[in-house]
Amino acid sequence: MRYRKLGKTGLVVSELGFGTIPILSGRVPVLPEYFSPDTDTAVAIMKKAFDYGCNFYDTAIPEEYGDAEMKLGVFAKTVDRKKIVISDKARFYGGGDIYREVLRSVDNLGTKPDIYFVHQVDESNVDEVLGKGGALDALYDLKREGKIGFTGIASHYYDVLLRAVKDPRVDVLQGSGNILERGMLDRISGEEAFKGKGFILNKVYAAGLLIGPFSVAELIGGILGYPFSSALLGVGTFEQAEAAFGTEYPPLTFSFEEVLKRLKNSFDPIECARCQRCVCPFGHEIHTSFRQFNYFHLGKEYWAAGKLKMDLEQTYAHCRTCEDKPCMKECPRGLYVPEEIGRIHGLLEAYGNA
């Protein structure tokens, strides 16, 4: 296992980290597989990763990750606490709410989180999170009080992470990316401001959906050239722990065209790297619709269709009548957005009639 510095925190984390969603008991709709190990088995899986050199473990509050937080707390008691780094997170944006959740997380874990993230920050809540009395203020207070080690902002949106990285109260960022959805990683790599902060990468396997078209070695090796501190891998079995942490994978170079060519063996993907430059004047998240189209064909039909149905009719109507089309002017792939939205609309119609 190789290790990297976590920004300016002074912490050193394993290049590959343990994402705890798959060890919860129950069902999570974003996962294609459900393992539901009991506590003893979950702890043993985490210990296997630890024995391979993994020292970074990421979780969230029970409302998001079920009992994973408690299971991680049990595991933390079985090893030298100083040899692991724990990050936790909650989807609360007001200061009072997240202050309460941090104290509950400390009880659930039985230890102080080394990093605590405000989770799922987006354009609808970022002003509250970063504003006076918001969640970030509360985390900053908790850090000064010694109840957490460092503060964090987790988001799937580049513009949100760019705002957060420039805020001196933020120590660590968490964002998503993989060899398919590499657009945000490419932008982060070229932005000087990100070089001073720790960065945790998630969705390396795209919730397991890219395993199949690609091997674990290709998915991990293909992201190692990016400037992250630790890349989280969702692990729910002993076999997955061995595959993730039992081998030191060499860096690989996958062009985006090579990734698309592999996917075209199964379906005709929308050729979007999710750089998020396609700003829509009507407020539609075009890149998210493109992502769900690809996820639909990668095995998440019901989940992706449900997400697409929430906004697609309005997107489809606006896209056909929009004259300026700023989304297309900014697209580095030169995608004809109305045509792609039409493909998605046709997919949903066929799915609904199936």
BADRENLO-579358 format. One record per residue (C-alpha): x, z, y; residue number from 1; residue in three letters. Coordinates in nm, 4 decimals, always signed. Example, Ala and Ser with C-alpha at 12.3 -4.5 7.8 and 13.67 -1.06 7.14 Angstrom:
REM BADRENLO-579358
        X        Z        Y   n res
  +1.2300  +0.7800  -0.4500   1 ala
  +1.3670  +0.7140  -0.1060   2 ser
//
This chain:
REM BADRENLO-579358
        X        Z        Y   n res
  +0.0000  +0.0000  +0.0000   1 met
  +0.1212  -0.0857  +0.3469   2 arg
  +0.0432  +0.1251  +0.6536   3 tyr
  -0.0215  +0.0546  +1.0211   4 arg
  -0.0349  +0.2576  +1.3416   5 lys
  -0.3817  +0.3422  +1.4718   6 leu
  -0.3272  +0.2413  +1.8333   7 gly
  -0.1955  +0.5287  +2.0432   8 lys
  -0.3590  +0.8065  +1.8398   9 thr
  -0.0399  +0.8937  +1.6542  10 gly
  -0.2228  +0.8419  +1.3243  11 leu
  -0.0921  +0.6083  +1.0561  12 val
  -0.3564  +0.4543  +0.8297  13 val
  -0.3486  +0.2495  +0.5140  14 ser
  -0.3798  -0.1222  +0.5757  15 glu
  -0.6900  -0.1180  +0.3552  16 leu
  -0.9510  +0.1550  +0.3974  17 gly
  -1.2376  +0.2844  +0.1852  18 phe
  -1.5898  +0.1987  +0.3075  19 gly
  -1.8310  +0.4512  +0.1568  20 thr
  -2.1682  +0.2702  +0.1687  21 ile
  -2.1525  +0.1663  -0.1999  22 pro
  -2.0989  +0.5235  -0.3265  23 ile
  -2.4267  +0.6543  -0.1856  24 leu
  -2.7155  +0.7312  -0.4166  25 ser
  -3.0188  +0.5123  -0.3562  26 gly
  -3.0657  +0.1644  -0.2154  27 arg
  -2.9306  +0.0004  +0.0973  28 val
  -3.0906  -0.3336  +0.1919  29 pro
  -2.7701  -0.4836  +0.3315  30 val
  -2.5902  -0.4595  -0.0026  31 leu
  -2.6293  -0.7058  -0.2884  32 pro
  -2.5375  -0.4385  -0.5447  33 glu
  -2.6417  -0.0760  -0.5847  34 tyr
  -2.4169  +0.1605  -0.7758  35 phe
  -2.5585  +0.5085  -0.7003  36 ser
  -2.2773  +0.7102  -0.8583  37 pro
  -2.3296  +1.0839  -0.8865  38 asp
  -2.1047  +1.3098  -0.6791  39 thr
  -1.8416  +1.3633  -0.9492  40 asp
  -1.8119  +0.9892  -1.0131  41 thr
  -1.8021  +0.9049  -0.6425  42 ala
  -1.5276  +1.1607  -0.5848  43 val
  -1.3306  +1.0220  -0.8794  44 ala
  -1.3589  +0.6683  -0.7363  45 ile
  -1.2300  +0.7885  -0.3983  46 met
  -0.9491  +0.9763  -0.5740  47 lys
  -0.8520  +0.6568  -0.7575  48 lys
  -0.8219  +0.4792  -0.4222  49 ala
  -0.6176  +0.7725  -0.2881  50 phe
  -0.3811  +0.7512  -0.5852  51 asp
  -0.3245  +0.3841  -0.5016  52 tyr
  -0.2255  +0.4817  -0.1473  53 gly
  -0.5514  +0.4552  +0.0488  54 cys
  -0.5609  +0.7271  +0.3148  55 asn
  -0.8455  +0.6033  +0.5389  56 phe
  -1.2104  +0.6771  +0.4553  57 tyr
  -1.5055  +0.5688  +0.6693  58 asp
  -1.8624  +0.6998  +0.6476  59 thr
  -2.1761  +0.7590  +0.8574  60 ala
  -2.4619  +1.0056  +0.8910  61 ile
  -2.7178  +1.0381  +0.6054  62 pro
  -2.9822  +0.8286  +0.7844  63 glu
  -2.7438  +0.5334  +0.7619  64 glu
  -2.5245  +0.5962  +0.4560  65 tyr
  -2.7391  +0.8314  +0.2496  66 gly
  -2.5359  +1.1045  +0.0804  67 asp
  -2.1989  +0.9285  +0.1242  68 ala
  -2.0993  +1.1672  +0.4036  69 glu
  -2.1484  +1.4691  +0.1770  70 met
  -1.9674  +1.3032  -0.1127  71 lys
  -1.6735  +1.2267  +0.1154  72 leu
  -1.6701  +1.5922  +0.2180  73 gly
  -1.6437  +1.6979  -0.1464  74 val
  -1.3590  +1.4511  -0.1991  75 phe
  -1.1738  +1.5802  +0.1085  76 ala
  -1.1524  +1.9229  -0.0561  77 lys
  -0.9772  +1.7788  -0.3626  78 thr
  -0.6751  +1.6424  -0.1753  79 val
  -0.4389  +1.7601  +0.0961  80 asp
  -0.6587  +1.7124  +0.4050  81 arg
  -0.3553  +1.6220  +0.6146  82 lys
  -0.2956  +1.3184  +0.3938  83 lys
  -0.6261  +1.1456  +0.4674  84 ile
  -0.7939  +1.0145  +0.7825  85 val
  -1.1747  +1.0390  +0.8041  86 ile
  -1.3923  +0.8409  +1.0411  87 ser
  -1.7644  +0.9047  +1.0841  88 asp
  -2.0344  +0.7483  +1.2995  89 lys
  -2.3921  +0.7773  +1.4217  90 ala
  -2.6389  +0.5379  +1.5806  91 arg
  -2.7332  +0.7571  +1.8786  92 phe
  -2.6641  +0.6517  +2.2346  93 tyr
  -2.7520  +0.9523  +2.4489  94 gly
  -2.5005  +1.2320  +2.4923  95 gly
  -2.7192  +1.5147  +2.3637  96 gly
  -2.8222  +1.3255  +2.0513  97 asp
  -2.4745  +1.2297  +1.9401  98 ile
  -2.3344  +1.5746  +2.0261  99 tyr
  -2.5881  +1.7206  +1.7823 100 arg
  -2.5054  +1.4630  +1.5149 101 glu
  -2.1322  +1.5308  +1.5337 102 val
  -2.1906  +1.9009  +1.4688 103 leu
  -2.4118  +1.8114  +1.1717 104 arg
  -2.1450  +1.5729  +1.0407 105 ser
  -1.8841  +1.8484  +1.0593 106 val
  -2.1128  +2.0623  +0.8424 107 asp
  -2.1773  +1.7785  +0.5962 108 asn
  -1.8097  +1.6899  +0.5669 109 leu
  -1.6850  +2.0478  +0.5715 110 gly
  -1.4055  +1.9307  +0.7987 111 thr
  -1.3427  +1.7816  +1.1428 112 lys
  -1.3702  +1.4009  +1.1578 113 pro
  -1.0463  +1.2438  +1.2753 114 asp
  -1.2467  +0.9703  +1.4515 115 ile
  -1.6138  +0.9591  +1.5475 116 tyr
  -1.7773  +0.6305  +1.6423 117 phe
  -2.0899  +0.5473  +1.8342 118 val
  -2.2333  +0.3005  +1.5828 119 his
  -2.4067  -0.0343  +1.6365 120 gln
  -2.3475  -0.0566  +2.0110 121 val
  -2.4929  -0.3757  +2.1588 122 asp
  -2.6048  -0.5189  +2.4931 123 glu
  -2.9326  -0.3275  +2.4814 124 ser
  -2.7668  +0.0153  +2.4720 125 asn
  -2.4084  -0.0264  +2.5938 126 val
  -2.4899  +0.0856  +2.9506 127 asp
  -2.6383  +0.4086  +2.8183 128 glu
  -2.3469  +0.4644  +2.5783 129 val
  -2.0763  +0.4138  +2.8408 130 leu
  -2.2709  +0.5590  +3.1323 131 gly
  -2.2643  +0.9099  +3.2747 132 lys
  -2.4045  +1.1564  +3.0239 133 gly
  -2.4078  +0.8931  +2.7481 134 gly
  -2.2749  +0.9093  +2.3955 135 ala
  -1.9162  +0.8310  +2.4942 136 leu
  -1.9108  +1.1155  +2.7466 137 asp
  -2.0303  +1.3486  +2.4707 138 ala
  -1.7630  +1.2295  +2.2275 139 leu
  -1.4988  +1.2723  +2.4973 140 tyr
  -1.6161  +1.6324  +2.5477 141 asp
  -1.6153  +1.6934  +2.1725 142 leu
  -1.2594  +1.5620  +2.1542 143 lys
  -1.1474  +1.7993  +2.4303 144 arg
  -1.3256  +2.0838  +2.2509 145 glu
  -1.1342  +2.0045  +1.9320 146 gly
  -1.4464  +1.9215  +1.7281 147 lys
  -1.3320  +1.5636  +1.6629 148 ile
  -0.9908  +1.4035  +1.6734 149 gly
  -1.0552  +1.0780  +1.8577 150 phe
  -1.3418  +0.8787  +2.0077 151 thr
  -1.4627  +0.5395  +1.8904 152 gly
  -1.7024  +0.2547  +1.9651 153 ile
  -1.8291  +0.0363  +1.6781 154 ala
  -1.9975  -0.2962  +1.7510 155 ser
  -2.0500  -0.6442  +1.6063 156 his
  -2.0333  -0.7943  +1.9564 157 tyr
  -1.7196  -0.9160  +2.1302 158 tyr
  -1.8402  -0.8555  +2.4868 159 asp
  -1.9288  -0.4944  +2.4011 160 val
  -1.5885  -0.4319  +2.2435 161 leu
  -1.4183  -0.5901  +2.5452 162 leu
  -1.5990  -0.3470  +2.7760 163 arg
  -1.5136  -0.0544  +2.5487 164 ala
  -1.1482  -0.1410  +2.5092 165 val
  -1.1014  -0.1157  +2.8861 166 lys
  -1.2552  +0.2335  +2.8994 167 asp
  -0.9853  +0.5057  +2.8959 168 pro
  -1.2190  +0.7430  +2.7089 169 arg
  -1.2168  +0.5151  +2.4012 170 val
  -0.9393  +0.5659  +2.1465 171 asp
  -1.0451  +0.3420  +1.8574 172 val
  -1.2676  +0.0361  +1.8143 173 leu
  -1.4456  -0.0918  +1.5061 174 gln
  -1.5640  -0.4508  +1.4690 175 gly
  -1.6457  -0.7078  +1.2035 176 ser
  -1.4782  -1.0187  +1.0698 177 gly
  -1.3639  -1.2076  +0.7631 178 asn
  -1.2203  -1.5461  +0.6708 179 ile
  -1.5576  -1.7096  +0.7478 180 leu
  -1.6703  -1.5054  +1.0500 181 glu
  -1.3327  -1.5125  +1.2203 182 arg
  -1.4362  -1.6076  +1.5712 183 gly
  -1.4382  -1.2575  +1.7155 184 met
  -1.1065  -1.1764  +1.5468 185 leu
  -0.9507  -1.4862  +1.7017 186 asp
  -1.0704  -1.3820  +2.0472 187 arg
  -0.9486  -1.0244  +2.0010 188 ile
  -0.6087  -1.1534  +1.8890 189 ser
  -0.5734  -1.3439  +2.2149 190 gly
  -0.6871  -1.0641  +2.4474 191 glu
  -0.4095  -0.8398  +2.5800 192 glu
  -0.6374  -0.5402  +2.6351 193 ala
  -0.6929  -0.4878  +2.2614 194 phe
  -0.3241  -0.4424  +2.1863 195 lys
  -0.3198  -0.0813  +2.3053 196 gly
  -0.6132  +0.0477  +2.0988 197 lys
  -0.6603  +0.1162  +1.7314 198 gly
  -0.8896  -0.1365  +1.5667 199 phe
  -1.0821  -0.0891  +1.2421 200 ile
  -1.2089  -0.4072  +1.0770 201 leu
  -1.5236  -0.4109  +0.8633 202 asn
  -1.7259  -0.6774  +0.6741 203 lys
  -1.4127  -0.8201  +0.5070 204 val
  -1.6237  -0.9068  +0.2010 205 tyr
  -1.9374  -0.9831  +0.4127 206 ala
  -2.1250  -0.7087  +0.2223 207 ala
  -1.9932  -0.8569  -0.1018 208 gly
  -2.1407  -1.2021  -0.0390 209 leu
  -1.8073  -1.3818  -0.0117 210 leu
  -1.6915  -1.2499  -0.3485 211 ile
  -1.7634  -1.5376  -0.5791 212 gly
  -1.6757  -1.8309  -0.3564 213 pro
  -1.3491  -1.6432  -0.2906 214 phe
  -1.1404  -1.3938  -0.4834 215 ser
  -1.0599  -1.0444  -0.3577 216 val
  -0.6989  -1.1577  -0.3145 217 ala
  -0.8101  -1.4464  -0.0915 218 glu
  -1.0507  -1.2355  +0.1165 219 leu
  -0.7926  -0.9634  +0.1773 220 ile
  -0.4893  -1.1884  +0.2112 221 gly
  -0.6745  -1.4152  +0.4504 222 gly
  -0.7300  -1.1419  +0.7112 223 ile
  -0.3930  -0.9667  +0.6936 224 leu
  -0.2480  -1.1692  +0.9805 225 gly
  -0.4975  -1.0255  +1.2286 226 tyr
  -0.3980  -0.7293  +1.4519 227 pro
  -0.6163  -0.4557  +1.3007 228 phe
  -0.5106  -0.1053  +1.2002 229 ser
  -0.7129  -0.0766  +0.8798 230 ser
  -0.9563  -0.3139  +0.7077 231 ala
  -1.2506  -0.1397  +0.5405 232 leu
  -1.3521  -0.2518  +0.1927 233 leu
  -1.6829  -0.1440  +0.0434 234 gly
  -1.6082  +0.0204  -0.2915 235 val
  -1.8640  +0.1493  -0.5408 236 gly
  -1.6951  +0.1361  -0.8816 237 thr
  -1.3590  +0.2122  -1.0407 238 phe
  -1.3108  -0.1604  -1.0978 239 glu
  -1.3671  -0.2344  -0.7308 240 gln
  -1.1235  +0.0402  -0.6313 241 ala
  -0.8578  -0.1087  -0.8557 242 glu
  -0.9227  -0.4606  -0.7247 243 ala
  -0.9089  -0.3439  -0.3613 244 ala
  -0.6202  -0.0995  -0.3700 245 phe
  -0.4345  -0.1525  -0.6982 246 gly
  -0.2416  -0.4576  -0.5778 247 thr
  -0.0380  -0.5206  -0.2644 248 glu
  -0.1798  -0.8559  -0.1562 249 tyr
  +0.0394  -1.1061  +0.0253 250 pro
  -0.0860  -1.2558  +0.3511 251 pro
  -0.2571  -1.5930  +0.3088 252 leu
  -0.3405  -1.8629  +0.5589 253 thr
  -0.6881  -2.0123  +0.5243 254 phe
  -0.7937  -2.2681  +0.7807 255 ser
  -1.1598  -2.2552  +0.8760 256 phe
  -1.2004  -2.6042  +0.7325 257 glu
  -1.0676  -2.4824  +0.3960 258 glu
  -1.3225  -2.2004  +0.3945 259 val
  -1.6056  -2.4407  +0.4747 260 leu
  -1.4906  -2.6805  +0.2035 261 lys
  -1.5114  -2.4009  -0.0538 262 arg
  -1.8611  -2.3029  +0.0569 263 leu
  -1.9761  -2.6650  +0.0447 264 lys
  -1.9402  -2.6491  -0.3312 265 asn
  -2.2595  -2.4411  -0.3267 266 ser
  -2.4497  -2.5305  -0.0067 267 phe
  -2.4182  -2.7005  +0.3312 268 asp
  -2.3126  -2.4149  +0.5626 269 pro
  -2.3601  -2.4037  +0.9377 270 ile
  -2.0032  -2.4407  +1.0596 271 glu
  -2.0058  -2.1366  +1.2879 272 cys
  -1.7127  -1.8943  +1.3037 273 ala
  -1.9238  -1.6514  +1.5099 274 arg
  -1.7035  -1.6513  +1.8184 275 cys
  -2.0160  -1.5531  +2.0180 276 gln
  -1.9524  -1.7915  +2.3061 277 arg
  -2.2964  -1.9522  +2.2572 278 cys
  -2.4767  -1.7577  +2.5269 279 val
  -2.8444  -1.8584  +2.5368 280 cys
  -3.0332  -1.8601  +2.8710 281 pro
  -3.3389  -1.7275  +2.6849 282 phe
  -3.1437  -1.4413  +2.5268 283 gly
  -3.1481  -1.5633  +2.1663 284 his
  -2.8512  -1.4727  +1.9444 285 glu
  -2.7739  -1.8187  +1.8142 286 ile
  -2.4639  -1.7071  +1.6240 287 his
  -2.6674  -1.4397  +1.4435 288 thr
  -2.9241  -1.6974  +1.3314 289 ser
  -2.6421  -1.9172  +1.2029 290 phe
  -2.4960  -1.6196  +1.0187 291 arg
  -2.8272  -1.5382  +0.8482 292 gln
  -2.8663  -1.9019  +0.7396 293 phe
  -2.5306  -1.8832  +0.5625 294 asn
  -2.6073  -1.5378  +0.4200 295 tyr
  -2.9373  -1.6700  +0.2838 296 phe
  -2.7469  -1.9233  +0.0753 297 his
  -2.4818  -1.6694  -0.0261 298 leu
  -2.7343  -1.4482  -0.2024 299 gly
  -2.9303  -1.2450  +0.0533 300 lys
  -3.2420  -1.4616  +0.0626 301 glu
  -3.5069  -1.1951  +0.1191 302 tyr
  -3.3021  -0.9915  +0.3688 303 trp
  -3.1775  -1.2926  +0.5683 304 ala
  -3.5225  -1.4547  +0.5776 305 ala
  -3.6716  -1.1329  +0.7126 306 gly
  -3.4127  -1.1160  +0.9885 307 lys
  -3.4608  -1.4809  +1.0824 308 leu
  -3.8397  -1.4536  +1.0996 309 lys
  -3.8204  -1.1880  +1.3711 310 met
  -3.7066  -1.4331  +1.6398 311 asp
  -3.6859  -1.7835  +1.5000 312 leu
  -4.0140  -1.9306  +1.6251 313 glu
  -3.9293  -1.8468  +1.9862 314 gln
  -3.5713  -1.9658  +1.9385 315 thr
  -3.6946  -2.2917  +1.7876 316 tyr
  -3.9421  -2.3506  +2.0718 317 ala
  -3.6938  -2.2693  +2.3476 318 his
  -3.4134  -2.4669  +2.1860 319 cys
  -3.6234  -2.7861  +2.1786 320 arg
  -3.7164  -2.7599  +2.5465 321 thr
  -3.3883  -2.6283  +2.6924 322 cys
  -3.2294  -2.8956  +2.9096 323 glu
  -2.9053  -2.7300  +3.0187 324 asp
  -2.7887  -2.6140  +2.6720 325 lys
  -2.4980  -2.3930  +2.7878 326 pro
  -2.4556  -2.2772  +2.4279 327 cys
  -2.3293  -2.6220  +2.3302 328 met
  -2.0907  -2.6468  +2.6242 329 lys
  -1.9082  -2.3328  +2.5087 330 glu
  -1.9087  -2.4018  +2.1326 331 cys
  -1.5510  -2.4716  +2.0161 332 pro
  -1.6898  -2.6369  +1.7010 333 arg
  -1.9059  -2.8761  +1.9018 334 gly
  -2.2171  -2.7848  +1.7022 335 leu
  -2.5418  -2.9535  +1.8017 336 tyr
  -2.7361  -2.6312  +1.8301 337 val
  -3.0954  -2.7711  +1.8381 338 pro
  -3.0316  -2.9579  +1.5147 339 glu
  -2.8926  -2.6480  +1.3437 340 glu
  -3.1842  -2.4342  +1.4621 341 ile
  -3.4106  -2.7056  +1.3224 342 gly
  -3.2364  -2.6737  +0.9851 343 arg
  -3.3022  -2.3009  +0.9854 344 ile
  -3.6658  -2.3547  +1.0808 345 his
  -3.7053  -2.6003  +0.7933 346 gly
  -3.5414  -2.3534  +0.5540 347 leu
  -3.7876  -2.0788  +0.6454 348 leu
  -4.0842  -2.3119  +0.6141 349 glu
  -3.9727  -2.4150  +0.2652 350 ala
  -3.9005  -2.0537  +0.1715 351 tyr
  -4.2435  -1.9417  +0.2896 352 gly
  -4.4118  -2.2158  +0.0869 353 asn
  -4.2097  -2.1529  -0.2285 354 ala
//
